[in-house]
């Protein structure tokens, strides 16, 4: 299948947007090949978070060699559960994360990952124990690879681990990525903004569905978000569902 280059479609619009210290997640172009996505995003940002999934699954770190940008890697998450009560699934999920660490270490990138989930409320305590085992193994591997990894706070479904600031102590010494949209779904974004997060995912929603809308197209007030980002000095990326929305988000945030 031949893909039509998309850089030209957005070159004029991007040139009208003042530069900001915000990166962009490859999620906005997840339907395009990774190399084409990197070409497009490298024209408009110095920080790219690669969604290591689907068409953007990283099979060879050499794909990054021609770019001067900084990168963050979002580890695979579909089918992954580092808190699974099925030990084979837990071990396999940790192995996938460690494989991601190896690639990230080659390009000097930190890694964002999901913290796992449980299927039934009665399993939460056991799943927490499984998570702690995985956490220890991941911390050992991260030290071996000399890299940093962060857990992302999850959406509103009860079976997810790490949904509110009350869950931060369970992460141990690991930092975390504050996902603004997920925090909005759990009605706890203001509380999260008072914490010391290391990285941020920026997108909007209506407080009911995880739609990854452009900034200004949901119910989040981004003025305190940007104040908290400045306070912490954390890195941040726009994790919006399409490139047009990314560019609109940059325009809105620049006016705040």
N, C-alpha and C positions, 0 to 999 in steps of 0.2 A: 504494500500500500504506500502511495506517495503522499507525504504530508506537505501541505502548503506552508512555507515559512511565515511566521506570524510577527516577527520583529518589526517589519515595516508597518504593520497595521497600528502599532502602538508607539512608533518612534516620535511622531509629532506630539501626541498627548503626553508622553513621558517627559518630553523636553519642556513642557509647560508647568511641570510639577517641581517645585523647589526641592533640592536634595534634603533628605532627612536621615537621621541616624537609626533608621529602622530597616531591618532586613525583610526578606520575602521568603515565604515557604513555597516550595515547588508544588504544593497541593493545588495552587491556582491553575497549573498546567498539567495536572496528573494524567490527562489523556494523551499527552504528547510524549515523544521519546525523550529520555533524560538528556542526551547531548543537545538536542534542540532547545529544551527548557533552560539548560545552563547558558546557552548562547543568548537567549532572550533576556533572562534575568540579570546576567552579568552586565548588560548594557545600562541597567537602571538601579542597581544596588551593589553594595560592597559586602553584604552578608546574605548568604543563601542557606536556608534550612532544607535539606533534601529529605523528602518523604520516601524512605527506603522500602517501597511497596510497589506492586504492580509494574507499570511501565518505568517507574523510577527505581526499581530494585537495583542495587549496586552490585554488579558482578565483577567489576575490575576497577580498582581505584585509579588506574591510569586515565580514566575519563576526566579527572580533575586537574591533570597536569598543566593544561594550557590556560588555567584561570588564576588570577591573582586575588580573587575574593576570599573572604573567610567563610567557613562552612560550619554548620551544625548538622548532625545526622539524626533524623527521627527514626528510631529502630522499628523494624516490622512489628505489627500488632495483630493483624488478622490471624486467628488461630493460635495466638500466643497467650499463655497464662502462667506467669511465674509463681502464682499462688495456688495452682491446681492441686487438689487432693489426690489426683492420679499422678503418682510419682514419675512415671514415664513422660507424661505431658510436661510436668514441671521441669524435669531435667532437660528435655528437648528444647523447651522455651528458653531456658538459661543458656543453652548451647548456641541458639540463634542470636541471643543478645551478645554473647562473647565473640561470635563470628563478626557481628557488627562492630564491636570494640576494635577488633583487629584491623578492619578497614578504616575506621575512624582514626585510629592511631597513626596510620600511614599518611593521612592528610592533616593531622593535627586538629581534629574536630572533636568537640564534646558531643555527647549523645543524650537524646531525650527518649524516655521509654514510658510505657504504661505499667502501672503497678499490679495488675492482675485483678481477679474477681472471684467470687464464690457463687455457686448455683442456688444454694438454699440458706436461709437465715441461720438454720441450725448448724451450718458448716463454717460459719465465719471464724470461730475461734481456731479451728483446725487450719483454715486457710491462712489465717494470720501467722500461724507457726510455719507453714510452708513458705510464706513470703519471707519470713526472717531467715530461713535457710538459704533461699535464693539471694536475698540481700547480701548475706555474708559471702557467698560465692562470687557475686558480681563485684563487690568491693575488692576482693582479692584479685580478680581479673583486671579491674580498672587500675589497681596499683601496679600490676605487672605490665600493663600497657601504658602507664603514665598518662592516663586520660581522666577526664571528668565526665560523670553522667548525672542526669537529673530525672526525677520522676515527675510526671505531669498529673495535676489534679484532674479528676474525671468528672463526667456529667452526672445527671440527677438520678440515674437508676440505682436502686439500693444495693445491688450486688457488686458494684464497683468498689474497690479499695481507694482510699485517699480522695475524698470528696470535699472535705472542709478543713479549715485550719486546725481543728482539733486532732486531725490525723497526722499532722506534721511530725510529732515525736516518733511515730512508727517508722519513719524513714531513716532513723539513726543520724549518722553524720553526712548523709547524702543531701545535696541541695535539691531544689525543686524548680520546675517550670510552672509559672502561674498562667494557666489558660483562662483568660478573662471570660470567654463565652461560657465555659463549663462552670466557672464560679457564679456567673449570673443565673444559670439554670438552678443552682443550689441555693440561691438567695444569700450568698456569703461573700460576694466580691469586696465590699468595703472592709470586711475583716481580713481578707487575704491581702489587701493593699497595705495593711499595717505590718505585714510580716517581711522577712528578709529573703525574698525570692532571688534566684540567680538568672533566670531567663523568663521570657514572657511570650505567649501566643496572643495576638490581638485579632479579634473578630467580634461581630455583633450578633445578637439574636433577640427574640421577643420575650425571653424568659421562660419559654415553654418548649422550644425545639432547638436542637443543635444545628442550626442552618448555615453557620459560617458566613454570615452576611457581611457586606461592607460596613465600615464604621459609619454610624449615623442612620443605619437602616434597621435599628433595633431599639432596645430600651436602656442600653448602657450609657452612663455619663462618663465620657472619656477624659474629662478634665482631671478628676482625681487619679485616674489611671496613669496619665502622663506625669503627674506630680510624683506619684509613687515610683514610677520608672526612673525619673531623674534622681530621686532620693537614694535608690538602691544602686544605681549605676549598672543595672542588669542589661544584658543584651535582649533584643526583642525582634520578633518577626511578625509580619502580617500573614495570618493563616486564613485567607479569604478564598471563597470557592471559585473565583475566576479572576483573570488578570485585570479586566475592566474595574472590578470591585476593589482590587488592590490599589489601583491608581486613584480611584475616587476616595478611598480611605486616606491616602497620603494627602490629598487636597484638604479633606476635612480636618485632619489632625494638624496640618500646617496652620489652619486658621484659629486653632484654640489658643 
